[in-house]
Amino acid sequence: MGNKLFSEVTELTGLPENLIGEELKALLLRKGVNPEQLTMESLREALADYLAHVVLEAEEAHEDTVKN
């Protein structure tokens, strides 16, 4: 499933495939997932961690804005 799932996800984002592909690949590698062996479960876990990180950064930025 790996390469096919990876290709489908990068295509379905609607973003430039070369950019999102590199970002997704780096995200997966940080989680210890080989993009060629990507599964739905490893994709879910990696994206959940990524979203949690993005939300945390947004909350911190908002708090900094409110303080100033």
CHARMM internal coordinates of N, CA and C (Angstrom, degrees):
IC EDIT
DIST 1 N 1 CA 1.4548
DIST 1 CA 1 C 1.5295
ANGL 1 N 1 CA 1 C 110.50
DIST 1 C 2 N 1.3022
ANGL 1 CA 1 C 2 N 119.38
DIHE 1 N 1 CA 1 C 2 N -29.91
DIST 2 N 2 CA 1.4507
ANGL 1 C 2 N 2 CA 125.63
DIHE 1 CA 1 C 2 N 2 CA -170.76
DIST 2 CA 2 C 1.5087
ANGL 2 N 2 CA 2 C 118.19
DIHE 1 C 2 N 2 CA 2 C -39.97
DIST 2 C 3 N 1.3286
ANGL 2 CA 2 C 3 N 117.50
DIHE 2 N 2 CA 2 C 3 N -70.13
DIST 3 N 3 CA 1.4618
ANGL 2 C 3 N 3 CA 120.23
DIHE 2 CA 2 C 3 N 3 CA -175.65
DIST 3 CA 3 C 1.5254
ANGL 3 N 3 CA 3 C 111.91
DIHE 2 C 3 N 3 CA 3 C -63.60
DIST 3 C 4 N 1.3225
ANGL 3 CA 3 C 4 N 117.12
DIHE 3 N 3 CA 3 C 4 N -38.66
DIST 4 N 4 CA 1.4593
ANGL 3 C 4 N 4 CA 120.03
DIHE 3 CA 3 C 4 N 4 CA -179.87
DIST 4 CA 4 C 1.5274
ANGL 4 N 4 CA 4 C 110.68
DIHE 3 C 4 N 4 CA 4 C -64.96
DIST 4 C 5 N 1.3175
ANGL 4 CA 4 C 5 N 117.33
DIHE 4 N 4 CA 4 C 5 N -45.94
DIST 5 N 5 CA 1.4612
ANGL 4 C 5 N 5 CA 121.37
DIHE 4 CA 4 C 5 N 5 CA 179.28
DIST 5 CA 5 C 1.5208
ANGL 5 N 5 CA 5 C 110.49
DIHE 4 C 5 N 5 CA 5 C -63.44
DIST 5 C 6 N 1.3173
ANGL 5 CA 5 C 6 N 116.89
DIHE 5 N 5 CA 5 C 6 N -44.51
DIST 6 N 6 CA 1.4617
ANGL 5 C 6 N 6 CA 121.28
DIHE 5 CA 5 C 6 N 6 CA 178.97
DIST 6 CA 6 C 1.5265
ANGL 6 N 6 CA 6 C 110.02
DIHE 5 C 6 N 6 CA 6 C -58.35
DIST 6 C 7 N 1.3169
ANGL 6 CA 6 C 7 N 116.89
DIHE 6 N 6 CA 6 C 7 N -46.73
DIST 7 N 7 CA 1.4716
ANGL 6 C 7 N 7 CA 121.41
DIHE 6 CA 6 C 7 N 7 CA 179.97
DIST 7 CA 7 C 1.5213
ANGL 7 N 7 CA 7 C 111.44
DIHE 6 C 7 N 7 CA 7 C -63.57
DIST 7 C 8 N 1.3263
ANGL 7 CA 7 C 8 N 116.55
DIHE 7 N 7 CA 7 C 8 N -42.97
DIST 8 N 8 CA 1.4627
ANGL 7 C 8 N 8 CA 120.36
DIHE 7 CA 7 C 8 N 8 CA 179.70
DIST 8 CA 8 C 1.5210
ANGL 8 N 8 CA 8 C 111.46
DIHE 7 C 8 N 8 CA 8 C -62.33
DIST 8 C 9 N 1.3277
ANGL 8 CA 8 C 9 N 116.96
DIHE 8 N 8 CA 8 C 9 N -44.23
DIST 9 N 9 CA 1.4598
ANGL 8 C 9 N 9 CA 120.88
DIHE 8 CA 8 C 9 N 9 CA -178.85
DIST 9 CA 9 C 1.5236
ANGL 9 N 9 CA 9 C 110.24
DIHE 8 C 9 N 9 CA 9 C -63.72
DIST 9 C 10 N 1.3252
ANGL 9 CA 9 C 10 N 117.25
DIHE 9 N 9 CA 9 C 10 N -47.04
DIST 10 N 10 CA 1.4625
ANGL 9 C 10 N 10 CA 119.13
DIHE 9 CA 9 C 10 N 10 CA -178.64
DIST 10 CA 10 C 1.5259
ANGL 10 N 10 CA 10 C 110.77
DIHE 9 C 10 N 10 CA 10 C -63.77
DIST 10 C 11 N 1.3105
ANGL 10 CA 10 C 11 N 117.61
DIHE 10 N 10 CA 10 C 11 N -37.48
DIST 11 N 11 CA 1.4666
ANGL 10 C 11 N 11 CA 120.84
DIHE 10 CA 10 C 11 N 11 CA 179.63
DIST 11 CA 11 C 1.5250
ANGL 11 N 11 CA 11 C 111.61
DIHE 10 C 11 N 11 CA 11 C -68.96
DIST 11 C 12 N 1.3275
ANGL 11 CA 11 C 12 N 116.37
DIHE 11 N 11 CA 11 C 12 N -42.94
DIST 12 N 12 CA 1.4640
ANGL 11 C 12 N 12 CA 120.50
DIHE 11 CA 11 C 12 N 12 CA -175.03
DIST 12 CA 12 C 1.5220
ANGL 12 N 12 CA 12 C 113.98
DIHE 11 C 12 N 12 CA 12 C -71.64
DIST 12 C 13 N 1.3271
ANGL 12 CA 12 C 13 N 118.12
DIHE 12 N 12 CA 12 C 13 N -15.30
DIST 13 N 13 CA 1.4614
ANGL 12 C 13 N 13 CA 119.23
DIHE 12 CA 12 C 13 N 13 CA 177.51
DIST 13 CA 13 C 1.5161
ANGL 13 N 13 CA 13 C 111.31
DIHE 12 C 13 N 13 CA 13 C -66.22
DIST 13 C 14 N 1.3328
ANGL 13 CA 13 C 14 N 116.49
DIHE 13 N 13 CA 13 C 14 N -27.30
DIST 14 N 14 CA 1.4564
ANGL 13 C 14 N 14 CA 120.34
DIHE 13 CA 13 C 14 N 14 CA -176.56
DIST 14 CA 14 C 1.5179
ANGL 14 N 14 CA 14 C 112.42
DIHE 13 C 14 N 14 CA 14 C 80.62
DIST 14 C 15 N 1.3175
ANGL 14 CA 14 C 15 N 116.46
DIHE 14 N 14 CA 14 C 15 N -0.01
DIST 15 N 15 CA 1.4580
ANGL 14 C 15 N 15 CA 121.24
DIHE 14 CA 14 C 15 N 15 CA 178.44
DIST 15 CA 15 C 1.5212
ANGL 15 N 15 CA 15 C 109.61
DIHE 14 C 15 N 15 CA 15 C -90.66
DIST 15 C 16 N 1.3253
ANGL 15 CA 15 C 16 N 118.22
DIHE 15 N 15 CA 15 C 16 N 163.00
DIST 16 N 16 CA 1.4680
ANGL 15 C 16 N 16 CA 119.20
DIHE 15 CA 15 C 16 N 16 CA 177.73
DIST 16 CA 16 C 1.5359
ANGL 16 N 16 CA 16 C 109.90
DIHE 15 C 16 N 16 CA 16 C -55.61
DIST 16 C 17 N 1.3244
ANGL 16 CA 16 C 17 N 115.92
DIHE 16 N 16 CA 16 C 17 N 123.68
DIST 17 N 17 CA 1.4580
ANGL 16 C 17 N 17 CA 120.90
DIHE 16 CA 16 C 17 N 17 CA -172.97
DIST 17 CA 17 C 1.5200
ANGL 17 N 17 CA 17 C 113.22
DIHE 16 C 17 N 17 CA 17 C -61.01
DIST 17 C 18 N 1.3272
ANGL 17 CA 17 C 18 N 117.56
DIHE 17 N 17 CA 17 C 18 N -33.91
DIST 18 N 18 CA 1.4618
ANGL 17 C 18 N 18 CA 118.47
DIHE 17 CA 17 C 18 N 18 CA -179.56
DIST 18 CA 18 C 1.5299
ANGL 18 N 18 CA 18 C 110.65
DIHE 17 C 18 N 18 CA 18 C -67.48
DIST 18 C 19 N 1.3300
ANGL 18 CA 18 C 19 N 117.63
DIHE 18 N 18 CA 18 C 19 N -36.02
DIST 19 N 19 CA 1.4603
ANGL 18 C 19 N 19 CA 120.68
DIHE 18 CA 18 C 19 N 19 CA -179.92
DIST 19 CA 19 C 1.5232
ANGL 19 N 19 CA 19 C 111.91
DIHE 18 C 19 N 19 CA 19 C -75.16
DIST 19 C 20 N 1.3186
ANGL 19 CA 19 C 20 N 117.11
DIHE 19 N 19 CA 19 C 20 N -51.24
DIST 20 N 20 CA 1.4628
ANGL 19 C 20 N 20 CA 120.08
DIHE 19 CA 19 C 20 N 20 CA -177.72
DIST 20 CA 20 C 1.5257
ANGL 20 N 20 CA 20 C 110.69
DIHE 19 C 20 N 20 CA 20 C -68.46
DIST 20 C 21 N 1.3152
ANGL 20 CA 20 C 21 N 116.57
DIHE 20 N 20 CA 20 C 21 N -32.81
DIST 21 N 21 CA 1.4598
ANGL 20 C 21 N 21 CA 120.35
DIHE 20 CA 20 C 21 N 21 CA 178.21
DIST 21 CA 21 C 1.5164
ANGL 21 N 21 CA 21 C 111.37
DIHE 20 C 21 N 21 CA 21 C -61.85
DIST 21 C 22 N 1.3134
ANGL 21 CA 21 C 22 N 116.49
DIHE 21 N 21 CA 21 C 22 N -45.18
DIST 22 N 22 CA 1.4673
ANGL 21 C 22 N 22 CA 120.66
DIHE 21 CA 21 C 22 N 22 CA 179.10
DIST 22 CA 22 C 1.5297
ANGL 22 N 22 CA 22 C 110.85
DIHE 21 C 22 N 22 CA 22 C -66.85
DIST 22 C 23 N 1.3205
ANGL 22 CA 22 C 23 N 117.11
DIHE 22 N 22 CA 22 C 23 N -41.02
DIST 23 N 23 CA 1.4685
ANGL 22 C 23 N 23 CA 121.18
DIHE 22 CA 22 C 23 N 23 CA 179.55
DIST 23 CA 23 C 1.5288
ANGL 23 N 23 CA 23 C 110.41
DIHE 22 C 23 N 23 CA 23 C -64.20
DIST 23 C 24 N 1.3209
ANGL 23 CA 23 C 24 N 116.76
DIHE 23 N 23 CA 23 C 24 N -46.57
DIST 24 N 24 CA 1.4585
ANGL 23 C 24 N 24 CA 121.15
DIHE 23 CA 23 C 24 N 24 CA 179.84
DIST 24 CA 24 C 1.5242
ANGL 24 N 24 CA 24 C 110.87
DIHE 23 C 24 N 24 CA 24 C -64.58
DIST 24 C 25 N 1.3124
ANGL 24 CA 24 C 25 N 116.18
DIHE 24 N 24 CA 24 C 25 N -41.52
DIST 25 N 25 CA 1.4668
ANGL 24 C 25 N 25 CA 120.45
DIHE 24 CA 24 C 25 N 25 CA 179.09
DIST 25 CA 25 C 1.5295
ANGL 25 N 25 CA 25 C 110.38
DIHE 24 C 25 N 25 CA 25 C -60.98
DIST 25 C 26 N 1.3342
ANGL 25 CA 25 C 26 N 117.50
DIHE 25 N 25 CA 25 C 26 N -45.57
DIST 26 N 26 CA 1.4661
ANGL 25 C 26 N 26 CA 121.37
DIHE 25 CA 25 C 26 N 26 CA 178.78
DIST 26 CA 26 C 1.5285
ANGL 26 N 26 CA 26 C 110.78
DIHE 25 C 26 N 26 CA 26 C -62.95
DIST 26 C 27 N 1.3244
ANGL 26 CA 26 C 27 N 116.83
DIHE 26 N 26 CA 26 C 27 N -41.86
DIST 27 N 27 CA 1.4582
ANGL 26 C 27 N 27 CA 121.94
DIHE 26 CA 26 C 27 N 27 CA 178.80
DIST 27 CA 27 C 1.5275
ANGL 27 N 27 CA 27 C 110.63
DIHE 26 C 27 N 27 CA 27 C -59.76
DIST 27 C 28 N 1.3084
ANGL 27 CA 27 C 28 N 116.08
DIHE 27 N 27 CA 27 C 28 N -46.29
DIST 28 N 28 CA 1.4609
ANGL 27 C 28 N 28 CA 120.68
DIHE 27 CA 27 C 28 N 28 CA -179.58
DIST 28 CA 28 C 1.5168
ANGL 28 N 28 CA 28 C 111.56
DIHE 27 C 28 N 28 CA 28 C -65.67
DIST 28 C 29 N 1.3186
ANGL 28 CA 28 C 29 N 116.78
DIHE 28 N 28 CA 28 C 29 N -43.17
DIST 29 N 29 CA 1.4618
ANGL 28 C 29 N 29 CA 120.10
DIHE 28 CA 28 C 29 N 29 CA -179.20
DIST 29 CA 29 C 1.5275
ANGL 29 N 29 CA 29 C 111.35
DIHE 28 C 29 N 29 CA 29 C -63.89
DIST 29 C 30 N 1.3422
ANGL 29 CA 29 C 30 N 117.19
DIHE 29 N 29 CA 29 C 30 N -35.65
DIST 30 N 30 CA 1.4697
ANGL 29 C 30 N 30 CA 120.14
DIHE 29 CA 29 C 30 N 30 CA 176.06
DIST 30 CA 30 C 1.5274
ANGL 30 N 30 CA 30 C 111.08
DIHE 29 C 30 N 30 CA 30 C -63.21
DIST 30 C 31 N 1.3284
ANGL 30 CA 30 C 31 N 116.44
DIHE 30 N 30 CA 30 C 31 N -28.84
DIST 31 N 31 CA 1.4672
ANGL 30 C 31 N 31 CA 121.82
DIHE 30 CA 30 C 31 N 31 CA 178.41
DIST 31 CA 31 C 1.5270
ANGL 31 N 31 CA 31 C 111.81
DIHE 30 C 31 N 31 CA 31 C -87.93
DIST 31 C 32 N 1.3490
ANGL 31 CA 31 C 32 N 116.69
DIHE 31 N 31 CA 31 C 32 N -1.17
DIST 32 N 32 CA 1.4580
ANGL 31 C 32 N 32 CA 120.54
DIHE 31 CA 31 C 32 N 32 CA -179.54
DIST 32 CA 32 C 1.5142
ANGL 32 N 32 CA 32 C 113.88
DIHE 31 C 32 N 32 CA 32 C 80.36
DIST 32 C 33 N 1.3364
ANGL 32 CA 32 C 33 N 116.46
DIHE 32 N 32 CA 32 C 33 N 22.50
DIST 33 N 33 CA 1.4634
ANGL 32 C 33 N 33 CA 121.49
DIHE 32 CA 32 C 33 N 33 CA -178.51
DIST 33 CA 33 C 1.5222
ANGL 33 N 33 CA 33 C 109.41
DIHE 32 C 33 N 33 CA 33 C -107.02
DIST 33 C 34 N 1.3130
ANGL 33 CA 33 C 34 N 116.07
DIHE 33 N 33 CA 33 C 34 N 124.49
DIST 34 N 34 CA 1.4564
ANGL 33 C 34 N 34 CA 121.37
DIHE 33 CA 33 C 34 N 34 CA 174.96
DIST 34 CA 34 C 1.5288
ANGL 34 N 34 CA 34 C 107.72
DIHE 33 C 34 N 34 CA 34 C -75.91
DIST 34 C 35 N 1.3358
ANGL 34 CA 34 C 35 N 118.86
DIHE 34 N 34 CA 34 C 35 N 120.30
DIST 35 N 35 CA 1.4696
ANGL 34 C 35 N 35 CA 120.39
DIHE 34 CA 34 C 35 N 35 CA -178.18
DIST 35 CA 35 C 1.5299
ANGL 35 N 35 CA 35 C 113.50
DIHE 34 C 35 N 35 CA 35 C -55.48
DIST 35 C 36 N 1.3210
ANGL 35 CA 35 C 36 N 117.39
DIHE 35 N 35 CA 35 C 36 N -26.57
DIST 36 N 36 CA 1.4700
ANGL 35 C 36 N 36 CA 120.34
DIHE 35 CA 35 C 36 N 36 CA 179.27
DIST 36 CA 36 C 1.5184
ANGL 36 N 36 CA 36 C 111.76
DIHE 35 C 36 N 36 CA 36 C -74.33
DIST 36 C 37 N 1.3302
ANGL 36 CA 36 C 37 N 117.16
DIHE 36 N 36 CA 36 C 37 N -13.66
DIST 37 N 37 CA 1.4648
ANGL 36 C 37 N 37 CA 121.19
DIHE 36 CA 36 C 37 N 37 CA 179.71
DIST 37 CA 37 C 1.5294
ANGL 37 N 37 CA 37 C 110.83
DIHE 36 C 37 N 37 CA 37 C -118.12
DIST 37 C 38 N 1.3251
ANGL 37 CA 37 C 38 N 116.32
DIHE 37 N 37 CA 37 C 38 N 26.41
DIST 38 N 38 CA 1.4518
ANGL 37 C 38 N 38 CA 122.60
DIHE 37 CA 37 C 38 N 38 CA -177.85
DIST 38 CA 38 C 1.5241
ANGL 38 N 38 CA 38 C 111.28
DIHE 37 C 38 N 38 CA 38 C -62.61
DIST 38 C 39 N 1.3287
ANGL 38 CA 38 C 39 N 114.78
DIHE 38 N 38 CA 38 C 39 N 134.49
DIST 39 N 39 CA 1.4672
ANGL 38 C 39 N 39 CA 121.23
DIHE 38 CA 38 C 39 N 39 CA 174.31
DIST 39 CA 39 C 1.5263
ANGL 39 N 39 CA 39 C 107.52
DIHE 38 C 39 N 39 CA 39 C -120.10
DIST 39 C 40 N 1.3056
ANGL 39 CA 39 C 40 N 116.05
DIHE 39 N 39 CA 39 C 40 N 166.15
DIST 40 N 40 CA 1.4629
ANGL 39 C 40 N 40 CA 119.87
DIHE 39 CA 39 C 40 N 40 CA 177.70
DIST 40 CA 40 C 1.5315
ANGL 40 N 40 CA 40 C 110.11
DIHE 39 C 40 N 40 CA 40 C -60.06
DIST 40 C 41 N 1.3214
ANGL 40 CA 40 C 41 N 117.00
DIHE 40 N 40 CA 40 C 41 N -40.30
DIST 41 N 41 CA 1.4561
ANGL 40 C 41 N 41 CA 120.48
DIHE 40 CA 40 C 41 N 41 CA -178.46
DIST 41 CA 41 C 1.5257
ANGL 41 N 41 CA 41 C 111.69
DIHE 40 C 41 N 41 CA 41 C -66.06
DIST 41 C 42 N 1.3269
ANGL 41 CA 41 C 42 N 117.74
DIHE 41 N 41 CA 41 C 42 N -44.48
DIST 42 N 42 CA 1.4674
ANGL 41 C 42 N 42 CA 119.19
DIHE 41 CA 41 C 42 N 42 CA 179.83
DIST 42 CA 42 C 1.5280
ANGL 42 N 42 CA 42 C 110.43
DIHE 41 C 42 N 42 CA 42 C -68.03
DIST 42 C 43 N 1.3278
ANGL 42 CA 42 C 43 N 117.63
DIHE 42 N 42 CA 42 C 43 N -33.27
DIST 43 N 43 CA 1.4580
ANGL 42 C 43 N 43 CA 121.19
DIHE 42 CA 42 C 43 N 43 CA 175.85
DIST 43 CA 43 C 1.5234
ANGL 43 N 43 CA 43 C 110.24
DIHE 42 C 43 N 43 CA 43 C -65.36
DIST 43 C 44 N 1.3271
ANGL 43 CA 43 C 44 N 117.24
DIHE 43 N 43 CA 43 C 44 N -45.52
DIST 44 N 44 CA 1.4756
ANGL 43 C 44 N 44 CA 121.27
DIHE 43 CA 43 C 44 N 44 CA 178.39
DIST 44 CA 44 C 1.5280
ANGL 44 N 44 CA 44 C 110.94
DIHE 43 C 44 N 44 CA 44 C -58.06
DIST 44 C 45 N 1.3282
ANGL 44 CA 44 C 45 N 116.01
DIHE 44 N 44 CA 44 C 45 N -46.83
DIST 45 N 45 CA 1.4628
ANGL 44 C 45 N 45 CA 120.20
DIHE 44 CA 44 C 45 N 45 CA -178.42
DIST 45 CA 45 C 1.5305
ANGL 45 N 45 CA 45 C 111.33
DIHE 44 C 45 N 45 CA 45 C -62.68
DIST 45 C 46 N 1.3188
ANGL 45 CA 45 C 46 N 116.40
DIHE 45 N 45 CA 45 C 46 N -45.49
DIST 46 N 46 CA 1.4636
ANGL 45 C 46 N 46 CA 120.51
DIHE 45 CA 45 C 46 N 46 CA -178.72
DIST 46 CA 46 C 1.5263
ANGL 46 N 46 CA 46 C 110.78
DIHE 45 C 46 N 46 CA 46 C -64.36
DIST 46 C 47 N 1.3221
ANGL 46 CA 46 C 47 N 117.17
DIHE 46 N 46 CA 46 C 47 N -43.70
DIST 47 N 47 CA 1.4669
ANGL 46 C 47 N 47 CA 120.12
DIHE 46 CA 46 C 47 N 47 CA -179.52
DIST 47 CA 47 C 1.5215
ANGL 47 N 47 CA 47 C 111.92
DIHE 46 C 47 N 47 CA 47 C -69.83
DIST 47 C 48 N 1.3177
ANGL 47 CA 47 C 48 N 117.70
DIHE 47 N 47 CA 47 C 48 N -35.12
DIST 48 N 48 CA 1.4706
ANGL 47 C 48 N 48 CA 120.44
DIHE 47 CA 47 C 48 N 48 CA 176.93
DIST 48 CA 48 C 1.5304
ANGL 48 N 48 CA 48 C 110.07
DIHE 47 C 48 N 48 CA 48 C -63.54
DIST 48 C 49 N 1.3284
ANGL 48 CA 48 C 49 N 117.03
DIHE 48 N 48 CA 48 C 49 N -43.38
DIST 49 N 49 CA 1.4682
ANGL 48 C 49 N 49 CA 120.36
DIHE 48 CA 48 C 49 N 49 CA 177.33
DIST 49 CA 49 C 1.5234
ANGL 49 N 49 CA 49 C 110.71
DIHE 48 C 49 N 49 CA 49 C -63.42
DIST 49 C 50 N 1.3232
ANGL 49 CA 49 C 50 N 116.01
DIHE 49 N 49 CA 49 C 50 N -41.99
DIST 50 N 50 CA 1.4614
ANGL 49 C 50 N 50 CA 120.89
DIHE 49 CA 49 C 50 N 50 CA -179.74
DIST 50 CA 50 C 1.5324
ANGL 50 N 50 CA 50 C 110.73
DIHE 49 C 50 N 50 CA 50 C -62.58
DIST 50 C 51 N 1.3161
ANGL 50 CA 50 C 51 N 116.50
DIHE 50 N 50 CA 50 C 51 N -45.80
DIST 51 N 51 CA 1.4682
ANGL 50 C 51 N 51 CA 120.41
DIHE 50 CA 50 C 51 N 51 CA 179.90
DIST 51 CA 51 C 1.5215
ANGL 51 N 51 CA 51 C 111.48
DIHE 50 C 51 N 51 CA 51 C -64.92
DIST 51 C 52 N 1.3294
ANGL 51 CA 51 C 52 N 117.30
DIHE 51 N 51 CA 51 C 52 N -39.84
DIST 52 N 52 CA 1.4592
ANGL 51 C 52 N 52 CA 120.02
DIHE 51 CA 51 C 52 N 52 CA 177.39
DIST 52 CA 52 C 1.5276
ANGL 52 N 52 CA 52 C 110.38
DIHE 51 C 52 N 52 CA 52 C -61.30
DIST 52 C 53 N 1.3140
ANGL 52 CA 52 C 53 N 116.58
DIHE 52 N 52 CA 52 C 53 N -40.60
DIST 53 N 53 CA 1.4642
ANGL 52 C 53 N 53 CA 121.52
DIHE 52 CA 52 C 53 N 53 CA 178.70
DIST 53 CA 53 C 1.5299
ANGL 53 N 53 CA 53 C 110.55
DIHE 52 C 53 N 53 CA 53 C -64.92
DIST 53 C 54 N 1.3179
ANGL 53 CA 53 C 54 N 117.50
DIHE 53 N 53 CA 53 C 54 N -43.94
DIST 54 N 54 CA 1.4645
ANGL 53 C 54 N 54 CA 121.90
DIHE 53 CA 53 C 54 N 54 CA 179.92
DIST 54 CA 54 C 1.5264
ANGL 54 N 54 CA 54 C 110.61
DIHE 53 C 54 N 54 CA 54 C -64.01
DIST 54 C 55 N 1.3140
ANGL 54 CA 54 C 55 N 117.38
DIHE 54 N 54 CA 54 C 55 N -43.03
DIST 55 N 55 CA 1.4672
ANGL 54 C 55 N 55 CA 121.30
DIHE 54 CA 54 C 55 N 55 CA 179.34
DIST 55 CA 55 C 1.5286
ANGL 55 N 55 CA 55 C 110.10
DIHE 54 C 55 N 55 CA 55 C -63.59
DIST 55 C 56 N 1.3209
ANGL 55 CA 55 C 56 N 117.03
DIHE 55 N 55 CA 55 C 56 N -43.29
DIST 56 N 56 CA 1.4607
ANGL 55 C 56 N 56 CA 120.69
DIHE 55 CA 55 C 56 N 56 CA 178.77
DIST 56 CA 56 C 1.5301
ANGL 56 N 56 CA 56 C 110.89
DIHE 55 C 56 N 56 CA 56 C -61.02
DIST 56 C 57 N 1.3185
ANGL 56 CA 56 C 57 N 117.01
DIHE 56 N 56 CA 56 C 57 N -44.26
DIST 57 N 57 CA 1.4703
ANGL 56 C 57 N 57 CA 120.28
DIHE 56 CA 56 C 57 N 57 CA 178.05
DIST 57 CA 57 C 1.5269
ANGL 57 N 57 CA 57 C 111.32
DIHE 56 C 57 N 57 CA 57 C -62.44
DIST 57 C 58 N 1.3230
ANGL 57 CA 57 C 58 N 116.75
DIHE 57 N 57 CA 57 C 58 N -40.63
DIST 58 N 58 CA 1.4645
ANGL 57 C 58 N 58 CA 120.47
DIHE 57 CA 57 C 58 N 58 CA 179.39
DIST 58 CA 58 C 1.5283
ANGL 58 N 58 CA 58 C 110.69
DIHE 57 C 58 N 58 CA 58 C -65.28
DIST 58 C 59 N 1.3279
ANGL 58 CA 58 C 59 N 117.14
DIHE 58 N 58 CA 58 C 59 N -41.98
DIST 59 N 59 CA 1.4631
ANGL 58 C 59 N 59 CA 120.53
DIHE 58 CA 58 C 59 N 59 CA 178.43
DIST 59 CA 59 C 1.5262
ANGL 59 N 59 CA 59 C 110.99
DIHE 58 C 59 N 59 CA 59 C -63.15
DIST 59 C 60 N 1.3312
ANGL 59 CA 59 C 60 N 116.67
DIHE 59 N 59 CA 59 C 60 N -42.56
DIST 60 N 60 CA 1.4632
ANGL 59 C 60 N 60 CA 120.43
DIHE 59 CA 59 C 60 N 60 CA 178.59
DIST 60 CA 60 C 1.5265
ANGL 60 N 60 CA 60 C 111.09
DIHE 59 C 60 N 60 CA 60 C -64.07
DIST 60 C 61 N 1.3153
ANGL 60 CA 60 C 61 N 116.75
DIHE 60 N 60 CA 60 C 61 N -41.19
DIST 61 N 61 CA 1.4654
ANGL 60 C 61 N 61 CA 120.22
DIHE 60 CA 60 C 61 N 61 CA 178.34
DIST 61 CA 61 C 1.5200
ANGL 61 N 61 CA 61 C 110.63
DIHE 60 C 61 N 61 CA 61 C -64.43
DIST 61 C 62 N 1.3160
ANGL 61 CA 61 C 62 N 116.60
DIHE 61 N 61 CA 61 C 62 N -40.03
DIST 62 N 62 CA 1.4626
ANGL 61 C 62 N 62 CA 120.83
DIHE 61 CA 61 C 62 N 62 CA 178.45
DIST 62 CA 62 C 1.5290
ANGL 62 N 62 CA 62 C 110.51
DIHE 61 C 62 N 62 CA 62 C -64.39
DIST 62 C 63 N 1.3187
ANGL 62 CA 62 C 63 N 116.84
DIHE 62 N 62 CA 62 C 63 N -43.75
DIST 63 N 63 CA 1.4585
ANGL 62 C 63 N 63 CA 120.59
DIHE 62 CA 62 C 63 N 63 CA 178.89
DIST 63 CA 63 C 1.5312
ANGL 63 N 63 CA 63 C 110.78
DIHE 62 C 63 N 63 CA 63 C -61.30
DIST 63 C 64 N 1.3279
ANGL 63 CA 63 C 64 N 116.97
DIHE 63 N 63 CA 63 C 64 N -40.85
DIST 64 N 64 CA 1.4563
ANGL 63 C 64 N 64 CA 120.85
DIHE 63 CA 63 C 64 N 64 CA 178.28
DIST 64 CA 64 C 1.5294
ANGL 64 N 64 CA 64 C 110.71
DIHE 63 C 64 N 64 CA 64 C -63.36
DIST 64 C 65 N 1.3184
ANGL 64 CA 64 C 65 N 116.84
DIHE 64 N 64 CA 64 C 65 N -38.55
DIST 65 N 65 CA 1.4656
ANGL 64 C 65 N 65 CA 121.91
DIHE 64 CA 64 C 65 N 65 CA 179.24
DIST 65 CA 65 C 1.5248
ANGL 65 N 65 CA 65 C 110.70
DIHE 64 C 65 N 65 CA 65 C -66.73
DIST 65 C 66 N 1.3182
ANGL 65 CA 65 C 66 N 116.06
DIHE 65 N 65 CA 65 C 66 N -42.27
DIST 66 N 66 CA 1.4615
ANGL 65 C 66 N 66 CA 120.64
DIHE 65 CA 65 C 66 N 66 CA -178.64
DIST 66 CA 66 C 1.5328
ANGL 66 N 66 CA 66 C 110.79
DIHE 65 C 66 N 66 CA 66 C -67.29
DIST 66 C 67 N 1.3185
ANGL 66 CA 66 C 67 N 117.96
DIHE 66 N 66 CA 66 C 67 N -37.03
DIST 67 N 67 CA 1.4575
ANGL 66 C 67 N 67 CA 122.22
DIHE 66 CA 66 C 67 N 67 CA -179.38
DIST 67 CA 67 C 1.5256
ANGL 67 N 67 CA 67 C 111.71
DIHE 66 C 67 N 67 CA 67 C -67.40
DIST 67 C 68 N 1.3204
ANGL 67 CA 67 C 68 N 116.75
DIHE 67 N 67 CA 67 C 68 N -31.81
DIST 68 N 68 CA 1.4642
ANGL 67 C 68 N 68 CA 120.54
DIHE 67 CA 67 C 68 N 68 CA -177.01
DIST 68 CA 68 C 1.4541
ANGL 68 N 68 CA 68 C 110.07
DIHE 67 C 68 N 68 CA 68 C -90.74
END
COOR INIT
IC SEED 1 N 1 CA 1 C
IC BUILD
